[in-house]
Amino acid sequence: MQPFLVCHVSKIEVIEQLAVVKDIHQSLVERCKKGDRKAQYKIYRLYSKAMFNVALRITNNYVEAEDVLQEAFVRAFRKLDSFKGDSTFGAWLKRIVVNTAINQLRKNKADLVGLDDERLEMRYEEKEERDCQWNMKEIRQAIADLPEGYRVVFSLYCIEGYDHAEIGHILGISEATSKSQYSRAKKKLRDVLKSKT
């Protein structure tokens, strides 16, 4: 039996490779910081579709998502000096879009189902359904049909990749409430999809 070959990559090489990935749009961002309108338009074109989808998943309203997108880009361009490059520009912008969308929901007085944290018992299902019998259109529609609180937490956790502590902080709820909302959203989503079969 031959030993495994180990590829030795120095720490400096890894850091340099990560720096290249992080700086993919750095020159455009720097031009935007100087007020270059063409660079701002290019940044908008690069990120607008993905950021619109983030806003739409949270607001569940096409017109509100458009408003969120515009407001988020205005905020981002005004706050460009606060972008230090600790993360990718896209991740930084996504945070602004999520916060803007959440603020929009708050304006609409979205009610999250509250739970008494002391009585909360979370049980995660050990076995998930393995065979998918629904197409993406049905799944997207079922997510859109979830009650607003469920949909927001589900989207932030499952689609946007936030953890429950981050969701709790963003929405001003406890981590346990976020977990509960997610658990209830999954159950509701499964029920909605099963009722369509």
C-alpha atoms as an extended CHARMM CRD file, in Angstrom:
* protein
*
       197  EXT
         1         1  MET       CA              0.0000000000        0.0000000000        0.0000000000  PROA      1               0.0000000000
         2         2  GLN       CA              1.4550000000        3.3360000000       -1.0220000000  PROA      2               0.0000000000
         3         3  PRO       CA              1.1980000000        6.3070000000        1.3270000000  PROA      3               0.0000000000
         4         4  PHE       CA             -1.0240000000        9.1650000000        0.2800000000  PROA      4               0.0000000000
         5         5  LEU       CA              0.7180000000       12.0040000000       -1.4730000000  PROA      5               0.0000000000
         6         6  VAL       CA              0.4590000000       15.1960000000        0.4790000000  PROA      6               0.0000000000
         7         7  CYS       CA              0.4080000000       18.4930000000       -1.3240000000  PROA      7               0.0000000000
         8         8  HSD       CA              2.2060000000       21.1310000000        0.6960000000  PROA      8               0.0000000000
         9         9  VAL       CA              0.9520000000       24.6150000000        0.1050000000  PROA      9               0.0000000000
        10        10  SER       CA              2.4540000000       27.3800000000        2.1280000000  PROA      10              0.0000000000
        11        11  LYS       CA              0.2770000000       29.6100000000        4.2620000000  PROA      11              0.0000000000
        12        12  ILE       CA              1.4060000000       32.6200000000        2.2260000000  PROA      12              0.0000000000
        13        13  GLU       CA              0.2680000000       30.9810000000       -1.0370000000  PROA      13              0.0000000000
        14        14  VAL       CA             -3.1860000000       30.2860000000        0.4300000000  PROA      14              0.0000000000
        15        15  ILE       CA             -3.4870000000       33.8800000000        1.6920000000  PROA      15              0.0000000000
        16        16  GLU       CA             -2.4060000000       35.2150000000       -1.7090000000  PROA      16              0.0000000000
        17        17  GLN       CA             -4.9790000000       33.0040000000       -3.4820000000  PROA      17              0.0000000000
        18        18  LEU       CA             -7.7320000000       34.1620000000       -1.1190000000  PROA      18              0.0000000000
        19        19  ALA       CA             -6.7110000000       37.7870000000       -1.6650000000  PROA      19              0.0000000000
        20        20  VAL       CA             -7.1160000000       37.3390000000       -5.4260000000  PROA      20              0.0000000000
        21        21  VAL       CA            -10.6150000000       35.8990000000       -4.9200000000  PROA      21              0.0000000000
        22        22  LYS       CA            -11.6210000000       38.6880000000       -2.5270000000  PROA      22              0.0000000000
        23        23  ASP       CA            -10.3620000000       41.4530000000       -4.8310000000  PROA      23              0.0000000000
        24        24  ILE       CA            -12.2180000000       40.3510000000       -7.9650000000  PROA      24              0.0000000000
        25        25  HSD       CA            -14.2300000000       43.5940000000       -8.0560000000  PROA      25              0.0000000000
        26        26  GLN       CA            -11.9390000000       45.6890000000       -5.8780000000  PROA      26              0.0000000000
        27        27  SER       CA            -10.9300000000       48.0410000000       -8.6790000000  PROA      27              0.0000000000
        28        28  LEU       CA            -14.5980000000       48.7300000000       -9.4670000000  PROA      28              0.0000000000
        29        29  VAL       CA            -15.3330000000       49.3270000000       -5.7840000000  PROA      29              0.0000000000
        30        30  GLU       CA            -12.4080000000       51.7630000000       -5.5570000000  PROA      30              0.0000000000
        31        31  ARG       CA            -13.6870000000       53.6300000000       -8.5980000000  PROA      31              0.0000000000
        32        32  CYS       CA            -17.1610000000       53.7480000000       -7.0050000000  PROA      32              0.0000000000
        33        33  LYS       CA            -15.6600000000       55.2470000000       -3.8580000000  PROA      33              0.0000000000
        34        34  LYS       CA            -14.3720000000       58.0840000000       -6.0370000000  PROA      34              0.0000000000
        35        35  GLY       CA            -17.8700000000       58.7140000000       -7.4190000000  PROA      35              0.0000000000
        36        36  ASP       CA            -17.3530000000       57.0520000000      -10.8200000000  PROA      36              0.0000000000
        37        37  ARG       CA            -20.9040000000       56.6060000000      -12.1600000000  PROA      37              0.0000000000
        38        38  LYS       CA            -19.8600000000       54.0610000000      -14.8080000000  PROA      38              0.0000000000
        39        39  ALA       CA            -18.2670000000       51.8840000000      -12.1290000000  PROA      39              0.0000000000
        40        40  GLN       CA            -21.4140000000       52.1860000000       -9.9960000000  PROA      40              0.0000000000
        41        41  TYR       CA            -23.5130000000       51.0580000000      -12.9580000000  PROA      41              0.0000000000
        42        42  LYS       CA            -21.1940000000       48.0760000000      -13.5470000000  PROA      42              0.0000000000
        43        43  ILE       CA            -21.4380000000       47.0810000000       -9.8770000000  PROA      43              0.0000000000
        44        44  TYR       CA            -25.2170000000       47.4160000000      -10.0890000000  PROA      44              0.0000000000
        45        45  ARG       CA            -25.3340000000       45.2250000000      -13.2130000000  PROA      45              0.0000000000
        46        46  LEU       CA            -23.0830000000       42.6040000000      -11.6000000000  PROA      46              0.0000000000
        47        47  TYR       CA            -25.0930000000       42.2690000000       -8.3880000000  PROA      47              0.0000000000
        48        48  SER       CA            -28.6360000000       43.5010000000       -9.0190000000  PROA      48              0.0000000000
        49        49  LYS       CA            -30.2170000000       40.2220000000      -10.1190000000  PROA      49              0.0000000000
        50        50  ALA       CA            -28.8730000000       38.1940000000       -7.1860000000  PROA      50              0.0000000000
        51        51  MET       CA            -29.7050000000       40.9440000000       -4.6960000000  PROA      51              0.0000000000
        52        52  PHE       CA            -33.2050000000       41.3300000000       -6.1400000000  PROA      52              0.0000000000
        53        53  ASN       CA            -33.7650000000       37.6110000000       -5.5710000000  PROA      53              0.0000000000
        54        54  VAL       CA            -32.6320000000       37.9870000000       -1.9480000000  PROA      54              0.0000000000
        55        55  ALA       CA            -35.0430000000       40.8870000000       -1.4450000000  PROA      55              0.0000000000
        56        56  LEU       CA            -37.8910000000       39.0320000000       -3.1650000000  PROA      56              0.0000000000
        57        57  ARG       CA            -37.4380000000       35.9350000000       -0.9950000000  PROA      57              0.0000000000
        58        58  ILE       CA            -37.7110000000       38.0720000000        2.1130000000  PROA      58              0.0000000000
        59        59  THR       CA            -40.4760000000       40.5030000000        1.1040000000  PROA      59              0.0000000000
        60        60  ASN       CA            -42.4450000000       38.0920000000       -1.1070000000  PROA      60              0.0000000000
        61        61  ASN       CA            -43.5810000000       41.0880000000       -3.1060000000  PROA      61              0.0000000000
        62        62  TYR       CA            -42.1210000000       42.0390000000       -6.4930000000  PROA      62              0.0000000000
        63        63  VAL       CA            -42.6970000000       45.8000000000       -6.1530000000  PROA      63              0.0000000000
        64        64  GLU       CA            -41.3620000000       45.9030000000       -2.5790000000  PROA      64              0.0000000000
        65        65  ALA       CA            -38.3290000000       43.8680000000       -3.6420000000  PROA      65              0.0000000000
        66        66  GLU       CA            -37.6020000000       46.4210000000       -6.3790000000  PROA      66              0.0000000000
        67        67  ASP       CA            -37.8580000000       49.2280000000       -3.8030000000  PROA      67              0.0000000000
        68        68  VAL       CA            -35.6050000000       47.3260000000       -1.3950000000  PROA      68              0.0000000000
        69        69  LEU       CA            -33.0480000000       46.7620000000       -4.1470000000  PROA      69              0.0000000000
        70        70  GLN       CA            -32.9170000000       50.4410000000       -5.0730000000  PROA      70              0.0000000000
        71        71  GLU       CA            -32.7300000000       51.5910000000       -1.4630000000  PROA      71              0.0000000000
        72        72  ALA       CA            -30.0430000000       49.0280000000       -0.6570000000  PROA      72              0.0000000000
        73        73  PHE       CA            -27.8370000000       50.1380000000       -3.5640000000  PROA      73              0.0000000000
        74        74  VAL       CA            -28.2490000000       53.7870000000       -2.5990000000  PROA      74              0.0000000000
        75        75  ARG       CA            -27.2330000000       52.9090000000        0.9780000000  PROA      75              0.0000000000
        76        76  ALA       CA            -24.3220000000       50.8170000000       -0.2350000000  PROA      76              0.0000000000
        77        77  PHE       CA            -22.9560000000       53.5650000000       -2.4890000000  PROA      77              0.0000000000
        78        78  ARG       CA            -23.3090000000       56.1010000000        0.3270000000  PROA      78              0.0000000000
        79        79  LYS       CA            -21.5550000000       53.7810000000        2.8000000000  PROA      79              0.0000000000
        80        80  LEU       CA            -18.7980000000       52.5400000000        0.4840000000  PROA      80              0.0000000000
        81        81  ASP       CA            -16.1670000000       54.1160000000        2.7170000000  PROA      81              0.0000000000
        82        82  SER       CA            -17.2230000000       51.6870000000        5.4620000000  PROA      82              0.0000000000
        83        83  PHE       CA            -16.4450000000       48.7000000000        3.2090000000  PROA      83              0.0000000000
        84        84  LYS       CA            -13.0270000000       47.6120000000        4.4180000000  PROA      84              0.0000000000
        85        85  GLY       CA            -12.6470000000       44.4300000000        2.3850000000  PROA      85              0.0000000000
        86        86  ASP       CA            -12.9420000000       42.0830000000        5.3830000000  PROA      86              0.0000000000
        87        87  SER       CA            -15.4060000000       40.0680000000        3.2980000000  PROA      87              0.0000000000
        88        88  THR       CA            -16.3040000000       40.0640000000       -0.3600000000  PROA      88              0.0000000000
        89        89  PHE       CA            -18.1750000000       43.0530000000       -1.6900000000  PROA      89              0.0000000000
        90        90  GLY       CA            -21.0970000000       40.7550000000       -2.5450000000  PROA      90              0.0000000000
        91        91  ALA       CA            -21.3720000000       39.5100000000        1.0450000000  PROA      91              0.0000000000
        92        92  TRP       CA            -21.2260000000       43.0840000000        2.3530000000  PROA      92              0.0000000000
        93        93  LEU       CA            -23.9020000000       44.2000000000       -0.1230000000  PROA      93              0.0000000000
        94        94  LYS       CA            -26.0870000000       41.1860000000        0.6860000000  PROA      94              0.0000000000
        95        95  ARG       CA            -26.0750000000       42.1650000000        4.3610000000  PROA      95              0.0000000000
        96        96  ILE       CA            -27.3370000000       45.6290000000        3.3830000000  PROA      96              0.0000000000
        97        97  VAL       CA            -30.0670000000       44.1160000000        1.1670000000  PROA      97              0.0000000000
        98        98  VAL       CA            -31.1990000000       41.7350000000        3.9190000000  PROA      98              0.0000000000
        99        99  ASN       CA            -31.3180000000       44.5260000000        6.5040000000  PROA      99              0.0000000000
       100       100  THR       CA            -33.2070000000       46.8070000000        4.1050000000  PROA      100             0.0000000000
       101       101  ALA       CA            -35.7210000000       44.0510000000        3.3430000000  PROA      101             0.0000000000
       102       102  ILE       CA            -36.2050000000       43.3350000000        7.0520000000  PROA      102             0.0000000000
       103       103  ASN       CA            -36.7550000000       47.0490000000        7.6770000000  PROA      103             0.0000000000
       104       104  GLN       CA            -39.3650000000       47.0360000000        4.9100000000  PROA      104             0.0000000000
       105       105  LEU       CA            -41.1590000000       44.1610000000        6.6110000000  PROA      105             0.0000000000
       106       106  ARG       CA            -41.0720000000       46.0270000000        9.9030000000  PROA      106             0.0000000000
       107       107  LYS       CA            -42.6500000000       49.0140000000        8.2020000000  PROA      107             0.0000000000
       108       108  ASN       CA            -45.4040000000       46.6750000000        7.0680000000  PROA      108             0.0000000000
       109       109  LYS       CA            -45.7150000000       45.4780000000       10.6660000000  PROA      109             0.0000000000
       110       110  ALA       CA            -44.8760000000       41.8680000000        9.9320000000  PROA      110             0.0000000000
       111       111  ASP       CA            -45.7340000000       39.7370000000       12.9270000000  PROA      111             0.0000000000
       112       112  LEU       CA            -43.4740000000       36.8520000000       13.7960000000  PROA      112             0.0000000000
       113       113  VAL       CA            -45.1760000000       34.1300000000       15.7550000000  PROA      113             0.0000000000
       114       114  GLY       CA            -43.8570000000       34.5870000000       19.2820000000  PROA      114             0.0000000000
       115       115  LEU       CA            -43.1270000000       31.7400000000       21.6050000000  PROA      115             0.0000000000
       116       116  ASP       CA            -42.3820000000       31.5580000000       25.2700000000  PROA      116             0.0000000000
       117       117  ASP       CA            -38.7020000000       30.5440000000       25.2270000000  PROA      117             0.0000000000
       118       118  GLU       CA            -39.0430000000       28.7120000000       28.5300000000  PROA      118             0.0000000000
       119       119  ARG       CA            -41.6310000000       26.3240000000       27.0930000000  PROA      119             0.0000000000
       120       120  LEU       CA            -39.7970000000       25.8510000000       23.8270000000  PROA      120             0.0000000000
       121       121  GLU       CA            -38.8200000000       22.3050000000       23.0360000000  PROA      121             0.0000000000
       122       122  MET       CA            -36.9980000000       21.7720000000       19.8030000000  PROA      122             0.0000000000
       123       123  ARG       CA            -36.8800000000       18.3520000000       18.2370000000  PROA      123             0.0000000000
       124       124  TYR       CA            -35.0660000000       18.0090000000       14.9860000000  PROA      124             0.0000000000
       125       125  GLU       CA            -36.1620000000       15.3050000000       12.6880000000  PROA      125             0.0000000000
       126       126  GLU       CA            -33.5240000000       12.6350000000       12.3370000000  PROA      126             0.0000000000
       127       127  LYS       CA            -34.7310000000       11.4510000000        8.9930000000  PROA      127             0.0000000000
       128       128  GLU       CA            -35.6260000000       13.7830000000        6.1500000000  PROA      128             0.0000000000
       129       129  GLU       CA            -37.5900000000       12.7550000000        3.1110000000  PROA      129             0.0000000000
       130       130  ARG       CA            -34.9900000000       11.6130000000        0.6410000000  PROA      130             0.0000000000
       131       131  ASP       CA            -36.7850000000       11.5100000000       -2.6710000000  PROA      131             0.0000000000
       132       132  CYS       CA            -37.9290000000       14.8300000000       -4.0130000000  PROA      132             0.0000000000
       133       133  GLN       CA            -41.2540000000       14.5730000000       -5.7710000000  PROA      133             0.0000000000
       134       134  TRP       CA            -41.8400000000       18.2660000000       -6.3770000000  PROA      134             0.0000000000
       135       135  ASN       CA            -40.3910000000       20.5360000000       -9.0200000000  PROA      135             0.0000000000
       136       136  MET       CA            -38.6800000000       23.8360000000       -8.2390000000  PROA      136             0.0000000000
       137       137  LYS       CA            -41.6880000000       25.9030000000       -9.3020000000  PROA      137             0.0000000000
       138       138  GLU       CA            -43.9040000000       24.0950000000       -6.7670000000  PROA      138             0.0000000000
       139       139  ILE       CA            -41.2970000000       24.4970000000       -4.0350000000  PROA      139             0.0000000000
       140       140  ARG       CA            -40.8180000000       28.2270000000       -4.7410000000  PROA      140             0.0000000000
       141       141  GLN       CA            -44.5720000000       28.7760000000       -4.7020000000  PROA      141             0.0000000000
       142       142  ALA       CA            -44.9450000000       26.8570000000       -1.4450000000  PROA      142             0.0000000000
       143       143  ILE       CA            -42.2030000000       28.9910000000        0.1530000000  PROA      143             0.0000000000
       144       144  ALA       CA            -43.9120000000       32.1460000000       -1.1090000000  PROA      144             0.0000000000
       145       145  ASP       CA            -47.2020000000       30.9290000000        0.4140000000  PROA      145             0.0000000000
       146       146  LEU       CA            -45.7190000000       30.4780000000        3.8970000000  PROA      146             0.0000000000
       147       147  PRO       CA            -46.8560000000       32.9580000000        6.5570000000  PROA      147             0.0000000000
       148       148  GLU       CA            -44.5130000000       35.9480000000        6.5130000000  PROA      148             0.0000000000
       149       149  GLY       CA            -42.6350000000       35.1700000000        9.7320000000  PROA      149             0.0000000000
       150       150  TYR       CA            -42.0120000000       31.5810000000        8.6900000000  PROA      150             0.0000000000
       151       151  ARG       CA            -40.9860000000       32.5980000000        5.1630000000  PROA      151             0.0000000000
       152       152  VAL       CA            -38.4850000000       35.1870000000        6.3630000000  PROA      152             0.0000000000
       153       153  VAL       CA            -36.7480000000       32.8700000000        8.8210000000  PROA      153             0.0000000000
       154       154  PHE       CA            -36.8250000000       29.9590000000        6.3660000000  PROA      154             0.0000000000
       155       155  SER       CA            -35.3410000000       32.1040000000        3.5980000000  PROA      155             0.0000000000
       156       156  LEU       CA            -32.6390000000       33.5990000000        5.7970000000  PROA      156             0.0000000000
       157       157  TYR       CA            -31.6300000000       30.2190000000        7.1840000000  PROA      157             0.0000000000
       158       158  CYS       CA            -32.0590000000       27.8340000000        4.2630000000  PROA      158             0.0000000000
       159       159  ILE       CA            -31.4290000000       30.0220000000        1.2770000000  PROA      159             0.0000000000
       160       160  GLU       CA            -29.2550000000       32.9020000000        2.4910000000  PROA      160             0.0000000000
       161       161  GLY       CA            -27.1790000000       30.7790000000        4.8800000000  PROA      161             0.0000000000
       162       162  TYR       CA            -27.5410000000       32.7860000000        8.0920000000  PROA      162             0.0000000000
       163       163  ASP       CA            -27.4110000000       30.8710000000       11.3650000000  PROA      163             0.0000000000
       164       164  HSD       CA            -30.1320000000       31.2060000000       14.0030000000  PROA      164             0.0000000000
       165       165  ALA       CA            -28.0850000000       33.5620000000       16.1820000000  PROA      165             0.0000000000
       166       166  GLU       CA            -27.6210000000       35.9250000000       13.2190000000  PROA      166             0.0000000000
       167       167  ILE       CA            -31.2920000000       35.6800000000       12.2870000000  PROA      167             0.0000000000
       168       168  GLY       CA            -32.2720000000       36.4350000000       15.8650000000  PROA      168             0.0000000000
       169       169  HSD       CA            -30.0470000000       39.5080000000       15.8440000000  PROA      169             0.0000000000
       170       170  ILE       CA            -31.3410000000       40.7300000000       12.4740000000  PROA      170             0.0000000000
       171       171  LEU       CA            -35.0170000000       40.2480000000       13.3590000000  PROA      171             0.0000000000
       172       172  GLY       CA            -34.7800000000       41.2130000000       17.0210000000  PROA      172             0.0000000000
       173       173  ILE       CA            -35.9630000000       37.8080000000       18.2420000000  PROA      173             0.0000000000
       174       174  SER       CA            -34.2710000000       35.1350000000       20.3160000000  PROA      174             0.0000000000
       175       175  GLU       CA            -32.2220000000       32.3730000000       18.7370000000  PROA      175             0.0000000000
       176       176  ALA       CA            -34.7420000000       29.8490000000       20.1070000000  PROA      176             0.0000000000
       177       177  THR       CA            -37.6110000000       31.6900000000       18.4180000000  PROA      177             0.0000000000
       178       178  SER       CA            -35.6940000000       31.6410000000       15.1330000000  PROA      178             0.0000000000
       179       179  LYS       CA            -35.2010000000       27.8780000000       15.4780000000  PROA      179             0.0000000000
       180       180  SER       CA            -38.8720000000       27.4480000000       16.2670000000  PROA      180             0.0000000000
       181       181  GLN       CA            -39.9310000000       29.5690000000       13.2780000000  PROA      181             0.0000000000
       182       182  TYR       CA            -37.6690000000       27.5010000000       11.0300000000  PROA      182             0.0000000000
       183       183  SER       CA            -38.9880000000       24.2120000000       12.3990000000  PROA      183             0.0000000000
       184       184  ARG       CA            -42.5930000000       25.3180000000       11.9530000000  PROA      184             0.0000000000
       185       185  ALA       CA            -41.8230000000       26.6490000000        8.4710000000  PROA      185             0.0000000000
       186       186  LYS       CA            -40.3680000000       23.2850000000        7.4330000000  PROA      186             0.0000000000
       187       187  LYS       CA            -43.4320000000       21.4530000000        8.7410000000  PROA      187             0.0000000000
       188       188  LYS       CA            -45.8130000000       23.8960000000        7.0640000000  PROA      188             0.0000000000
       189       189  LEU       CA            -43.8440000000       23.7120000000        3.8050000000  PROA      189             0.0000000000
       190       190  ARG       CA            -43.9250000000       19.9150000000        3.8700000000  PROA      190             0.0000000000
       191       191  ASP       CA            -47.6930000000       19.9480000000        4.5680000000  PROA      191             0.0000000000
       192       192  VAL       CA            -48.3380000000       22.3990000000        1.7310000000  PROA      192             0.0000000000
       193       193  LEU       CA            -46.2880000000       20.3370000000       -0.7190000000  PROA      193             0.0000000000
       194       194  LYS       CA            -47.8940000000       17.0500000000        0.3620000000  PROA      194             0.0000000000
       195       195  SER       CA            -51.3590000000       18.5450000000       -0.1020000000  PROA      195             0.0000000000
       196       196  LYS       CA            -50.5180000000       19.2560000000       -3.7280000000  PROA      196             0.0000000000
       197       197  THR       CA            -49.6770000000       15.6440000000       -4.5310000000  PROA      197             0.0000000000
